[in-house]
Amino acid sequence: MGLKPKGKGRLESKAISEELIEQAILLRREVPSRSIAQIIQILEWEGKAGPGEIKRSTLQEKLSERGYSSRQMRIY
């Protein structure tokens, strides 16, 4: 019989909520030069996200997918 590998299964998604992404987009549109770190800090200060809840890389990816990366915002 022996040992069988235990599958990891599906890990619970810890994706950023749609509401937080919308708030981040508003902050980026307000000041296009605002960094991801600054956006996260503002969301945490305003109590919209807990400390460490939003990962920089994830938010950067989500903003980029929607056309709000810093590179895409330079056009405006």
N, C-alpha and C positions, 0 to 999 in steps of 0.2 A: 504494500500500500504506500507507505512513505509520506513525506510531507508534500503538500501542494501549495503553490504560491497563492497568496491571498491577493485578490484583485483590489485595486484602489477604489474602484467604483467611480462614480461621477462626483467630483468635489463640488461642494456648494458654490455657486457663482457669487463672487463678491463684486460684481460689476457696479459701476457708479450709476446711481439712479438717473433717470431721464431729467428729473427736476434739477438735480445738481449740474448736469451737463448744460441745461438751458441757462442756469445762473452763471456758469462759467463763460458761456458764449456772450451773455450780456456784459459781463465784466471785460471781456476781450474787445468787444465792439466799442465799449465806452472809451477804452484806452488801448488801441491796437498794439502798443509797444509793451504792454504789461506781460510779465513773464508768467510761466505756469506756476512757479513757486509763489509769486505774489497773488495770483488768483486763488490758489489753495489757501494761502494765509488769510485772505479776505473772507473766504467762505467759512473758515474755522472761526475767525473773530466774530462773524455775524451769527454764529451758532447753527449754520446750515449744514455743517459737517463736523464730525468729531476729530480731534487731533489724530493724525496718522491714518484717517479713514480713506482719504483720497491719495492714491499713488501718482507721482508726477508722470511717470511713463504712460499710465493708463489714461489720464486726463489729456495728455499731449496727443495720444493716438485718437481719442474720441473727438477732440477739436479738429484735428487734421482730417478725419473722415468727413466732417461736416463743412470743411473749407475755411476753418478758422485757425489754422496754424500760423505762427508768426511770419513764416515765409509767404503764405497766401494773403495775409493781412497787409503786407507791404504795398500791395497794389492800390489800396484805398488811401 
